[in-house]
Amino acid sequence: QVQLVESGGGLVQAGGSLRLSCAASGRTFSSNLMGWFRQAPGKEREFGACITLGGGTTYYADSIKGRFTVSRDNSKNTVYLEMNSLKREDTAVYYCAAGTWFSSSYYSSRSSYDYWGQGTQVTVSS
């Protein structure tokens, strides 16, 4: 089992920045893939970004590419999502997720992730 706890969400003005953290505990050595998803009101949960165990491979959704950066500190079992140039449409609950296996074809699929955090709210005001 892997437990995930997100933090760092909050209210920010458009154009501002936030950094989300996801602390993992439990069988973290099995988490080859760590991802961030988000869910806006009335919408489905969508893929945002992911990073592999070694941190050498990252993927981003087009909607956040160039503005958000995913990173991980394996010594702290923590994954980060640095969010810059935030827009109102970035408002959502952000979820951290962990998966055992990485696939270059399915990294954006929710089914690739076995464990999920409870989410942290990010609200961007104009």
ChimeraX commands (.cxc) that place a marker at each C-alpha (Angstrom):
marker #1 position 0.00,0.00,0.00 radius 0.5
marker #1 position 1.06,3.56,-0.71 radius 0.5
marker #1 position -0.42,6.55,1.08 radius 0.5
marker #1 position -0.36,9.94,-0.61 radius 0.5
marker #1 position -1.00,13.32,1.00 radius 0.5
marker #1 position -1.15,16.50,-1.05 radius 0.5
marker #1 position -0.54,19.99,0.26 radius 0.5
marker #1 position 0.13,23.48,-1.01 radius 0.5
marker #1 position -3.19,24.34,-2.59 radius 0.5
marker #1 position -4.95,27.62,-2.00 radius 0.5
marker #1 position -6.29,30.81,-3.51 radius 0.5
marker #1 position -4.09,32.73,-5.92 radius 0.5
marker #1 position -4.57,35.51,-8.42 radius 0.5
marker #1 position -4.28,34.90,-12.12 radius 0.5
marker #1 position -0.66,35.09,-13.18 radius 0.5
marker #1 position 0.53,33.91,-9.80 radius 0.5
marker #1 position 2.29,30.75,-8.71 radius 0.5
marker #1 position 1.80,27.85,-6.35 radius 0.5
marker #1 position 3.78,24.75,-5.52 radius 0.5
marker #1 position 1.97,21.56,-4.66 radius 0.5
marker #1 position 3.61,18.77,-2.72 radius 0.5
marker #1 position 2.69,15.12,-2.48 radius 0.5
marker #1 position 4.21,13.14,0.36 radius 0.5
marker #1 position 4.23,9.39,-0.11 radius 0.5
marker #1 position 4.52,6.73,2.56 radius 0.5
marker #1 position 4.26,2.97,2.68 radius 0.5
marker #1 position 5.60,0.83,-0.18 radius 0.5
marker #1 position 6.99,3.83,-2.01 radius 0.5
marker #1 position 9.76,1.83,-3.67 radius 0.5
marker #1 position 7.14,0.29,-5.94 radius 0.5
marker #1 position 5.97,3.67,-7.27 radius 0.5
marker #1 position 7.77,3.91,-10.58 radius 0.5
marker #1 position 5.31,6.45,-11.85 radius 0.5
marker #1 position 4.00,9.51,-10.03 radius 0.5
marker #1 position 1.37,11.74,-11.55 radius 0.5
marker #1 position -0.76,14.80,-11.02 radius 0.5
marker #1 position -4.35,14.94,-12.17 radius 0.5
marker #1 position -6.97,17.62,-11.70 radius 0.5
marker #1 position -10.73,17.81,-11.62 radius 0.5
marker #1 position -12.67,21.00,-12.18 radius 0.5
marker #1 position -16.30,21.34,-11.07 radius 0.5
marker #1 position -18.60,19.44,-13.38 radius 0.5
marker #1 position -15.74,17.92,-15.35 radius 0.5
marker #1 position -13.95,14.62,-15.42 radius 0.5
marker #1 position -10.61,14.13,-13.74 radius 0.5
marker #1 position -7.89,14.83,-16.28 radius 0.5
marker #1 position -4.20,14.11,-16.58 radius 0.5
marker #1 position -1.80,16.93,-15.82 radius 0.5
marker #1 position 1.75,15.68,-15.51 radius 0.5
marker #1 position 3.79,12.66,-14.51 radius 0.5
marker #1 position 7.35,11.72,-13.70 radius 0.5
marker #1 position 9.16,8.40,-13.61 radius 0.5
marker #1 position 11.08,6.99,-10.65 radius 0.5
marker #1 position 14.46,8.28,-11.71 radius 0.5
marker #1 position 12.99,11.64,-12.58 radius 0.5
marker #1 position 14.49,11.49,-16.02 radius 0.5
marker #1 position 11.21,11.30,-17.88 radius 0.5
marker #1 position 8.33,13.73,-17.56 radius 0.5
marker #1 position 5.14,14.22,-19.50 radius 0.5
marker #1 position 2.68,17.09,-19.50 radius 0.5
marker #1 position -0.79,17.77,-20.77 radius 0.5
marker #1 position -0.85,20.42,-23.47 radius 0.5
marker #1 position -2.97,22.67,-21.25 radius 0.5
marker #1 position -0.16,23.08,-18.71 radius 0.5
marker #1 position 2.98,22.51,-20.76 radius 0.5
marker #1 position 5.44,25.34,-20.36 radius 0.5
marker #1 position 3.75,26.66,-17.22 radius 0.5
marker #1 position 3.90,23.73,-14.79 radius 0.5
marker #1 position 6.89,21.63,-13.78 radius 0.5
marker #1 position 6.79,18.23,-12.08 radius 0.5
marker #1 position 9.72,17.02,-10.02 radius 0.5
marker #1 position 10.46,14.49,-7.30 radius 0.5
marker #1 position 12.79,14.09,-4.38 radius 0.5
marker #1 position 13.12,10.37,-3.80 radius 0.5
marker #1 position 15.07,10.92,-0.57 radius 0.5
marker #1 position 11.98,12.61,0.84 radius 0.5
marker #1 position 9.44,10.45,-1.00 radius 0.5
marker #1 position 7.88,13.65,-2.25 radius 0.5
marker #1 position 6.65,14.80,-5.63 radius 0.5
marker #1 position 6.12,18.45,-6.51 radius 0.5
marker #1 position 4.11,20.40,-9.03 radius 0.5
marker #1 position 5.38,23.91,-9.57 radius 0.5
marker #1 position 2.60,25.96,-11.14 radius 0.5
marker #1 position 3.36,29.30,-12.75 radius 0.5
marker #1 position 1.35,31.77,-14.82 radius 0.5
marker #1 position -1.83,30.37,-13.35 radius 0.5
marker #1 position -5.09,30.94,-15.18 radius 0.5
marker #1 position -8.68,30.84,-14.01 radius 0.5
marker #1 position -9.15,27.63,-15.94 radius 0.5
marker #1 position -6.53,25.98,-13.73 radius 0.5
marker #1 position -9.02,26.08,-10.87 radius 0.5
marker #1 position -9.60,22.49,-9.78 radius 0.5
marker #1 position -8.92,19.89,-7.14 radius 0.5
marker #1 position -5.45,18.54,-7.78 radius 0.5
marker #1 position -4.75,14.89,-7.07 radius 0.5
marker #1 position -1.48,13.07,-6.68 radius 0.5
marker #1 position -1.33,9.49,-7.92 radius 0.5
marker #1 position 1.15,6.62,-7.87 radius 0.5
marker #1 position 1.56,3.75,-10.27 radius 0.5
marker #1 position 3.76,0.68,-10.29 radius 0.5
marker #1 position 4.56,0.52,-13.97 radius 0.5
marker #1 position 5.39,3.16,-16.54 radius 0.5
marker #1 position 4.12,2.94,-20.08 radius 0.5
marker #1 position 4.84,5.58,-22.65 radius 0.5
marker #1 position 1.43,4.82,-24.15 radius 0.5
marker #1 position -0.72,4.90,-21.03 radius 0.5
marker #1 position 0.90,7.33,-18.60 radius 0.5
marker #1 position -2.03,9.75,-18.94 radius 0.5
marker #1 position -4.65,7.11,-18.21 radius 0.5
marker #1 position -6.16,6.95,-14.73 radius 0.5
marker #1 position -5.96,3.18,-14.94 radius 0.5
marker #1 position -2.15,3.37,-14.86 radius 0.5
marker #1 position -2.28,4.62,-11.27 radius 0.5
marker #1 position -3.02,2.39,-8.30 radius 0.5
marker #1 position -3.04,4.89,-5.45 radius 0.5
marker #1 position -4.56,8.34,-5.08 radius 0.5
marker #1 position -4.39,11.16,-2.60 radius 0.5
marker #1 position -7.39,13.03,-1.26 radius 0.5
marker #1 position -6.71,16.11,-3.35 radius 0.5
marker #1 position -5.94,19.74,-2.67 radius 0.5
marker #1 position -8.02,22.67,-3.92 radius 0.5
marker #1 position -6.45,25.27,-6.18 radius 0.5
marker #1 position -8.53,28.34,-6.92 radius 0.5
marker #1 position -7.34,31.01,-9.34 radius 0.5
marker #1 position -9.12,34.35,-9.21 radius 0.5
marker #1 position -9.12,37.01,-11.88 radius 0.5
marker link #1:1,2 radius 0.2
marker link #1:2,3 radius 0.2
marker link #1:3,4 radius 0.2
marker link #1:4,5 radius 0.2
marker link #1:5,6 radius 0.2
marker link #1:6,7 radius 0.2
marker link #1:7,8 radius 0.2
marker link #1:8,9 radius 0.2
marker link #1:9,10 radius 0.2
marker link #1:10,11 radius 0.2
marker link #1:11,12 radius 0.2
marker link #1:12,13 radius 0.2
marker link #1:13,14 radius 0.2
marker link #1:14,15 radius 0.2
marker link #1:15,16 radius 0.2
marker link #1:16,17 radius 0.2
marker link #1:17,18 radius 0.2
marker link #1:18,19 radius 0.2
marker link #1:19,20 radius 0.2
marker link #1:20,21 radius 0.2
marker link #1:21,22 radius 0.2
marker link #1:22,23 radius 0.2
marker link #1:23,24 radius 0.2
marker link #1:24,25 radius 0.2
marker link #1:25,26 radius 0.2
marker link #1:26,27 radius 0.2
marker link #1:27,28 radius 0.2
marker link #1:28,29 radius 0.2
marker link #1:29,30 radius 0.2
marker link #1:30,31 radius 0.2
marker link #1:31,32 radius 0.2
marker link #1:32,33 radius 0.2
marker link #1:33,34 radius 0.2
marker link #1:34,35 radius 0.2
marker link #1:35,36 radius 0.2
marker link #1:36,37 radius 0.2
marker link #1:37,38 radius 0.2
marker link #1:38,39 radius 0.2
marker link #1:39,40 radius 0.2
marker link #1:40,41 radius 0.2
marker link #1:41,42 radius 0.2
marker link #1:42,43 radius 0.2
marker link #1:43,44 radius 0.2
marker link #1:44,45 radius 0.2
marker link #1:45,46 radius 0.2
marker link #1:46,47 radius 0.2
marker link #1:47,48 radius 0.2
marker link #1:48,49 radius 0.2
marker link #1:49,50 radius 0.2
marker link #1:50,51 radius 0.2
marker link #1:51,52 radius 0.2
marker link #1:52,53 radius 0.2
marker link #1:53,54 radius 0.2
marker link #1:54,55 radius 0.2
marker link #1:55,56 radius 0.2
marker link #1:56,57 radius 0.2
marker link #1:57,58 radius 0.2
marker link #1:58,59 radius 0.2
marker link #1:59,60 radius 0.2
marker link #1:60,61 radius 0.2
marker link #1:61,62 radius 0.2
marker link #1:62,63 radius 0.2
marker link #1:63,64 radius 0.2
marker link #1:64,65 radius 0.2
marker link #1:65,66 radius 0.2
marker link #1:66,67 radius 0.2
marker link #1:67,68 radius 0.2
marker link #1:68,69 radius 0.2
marker link #1:69,70 radius 0.2
marker link #1:70,71 radius 0.2
marker link #1:71,72 radius 0.2
marker link #1:72,73 radius 0.2
marker link #1:73,74 radius 0.2
marker link #1:74,75 radius 0.2
marker link #1:75,76 radius 0.2
marker link #1:76,77 radius 0.2
marker link #1:77,78 radius 0.2
marker link #1:78,79 radius 0.2
marker link #1:79,80 radius 0.2
marker link #1:80,81 radius 0.2
marker link #1:81,82 radius 0.2
marker link #1:82,83 radius 0.2
marker link #1:83,84 radius 0.2
marker link #1:84,85 radius 0.2
marker link #1:85,86 radius 0.2
marker link #1:86,87 radius 0.2
marker link #1:87,88 radius 0.2
marker link #1:88,89 radius 0.2
marker link #1:89,90 radius 0.2
marker link #1:90,91 radius 0.2
marker link #1:91,92 radius 0.2
marker link #1:92,93 radius 0.2
marker link #1:93,94 radius 0.2
marker link #1:94,95 radius 0.2
marker link #1:95,96 radius 0.2
marker link #1:96,97 radius 0.2
marker link #1:97,98 radius 0.2
marker link #1:98,99 radius 0.2
marker link #1:99,100 radius 0.2
marker link #1:100,101 radius 0.2
marker link #1:101,102 radius 0.2
marker link #1:102,103 radius 0.2
marker link #1:103,104 radius 0.2
marker link #1:104,105 radius 0.2
marker link #1:105,106 radius 0.2
marker link #1:106,107 radius 0.2
marker link #1:107,108 radius 0.2
marker link #1:108,109 radius 0.2
marker link #1:109,110 radius 0.2
marker link #1:110,111 radius 0.2
marker link #1:111,112 radius 0.2
marker link #1:112,113 radius 0.2
marker link #1:113,114 radius 0.2
marker link #1:114,115 radius 0.2
marker link #1:115,116 radius 0.2
marker link #1:116,117 radius 0.2
marker link #1:117,118 radius 0.2
marker link #1:118,119 radius 0.2
marker link #1:119,120 radius 0.2
marker link #1:120,121 radius 0.2
marker link #1:121,122 radius 0.2
marker link #1:122,123 radius 0.2
marker link #1:123,124 radius 0.2
marker link #1:124,125 radius 0.2
marker link #1:125,126 radius 0.2
view
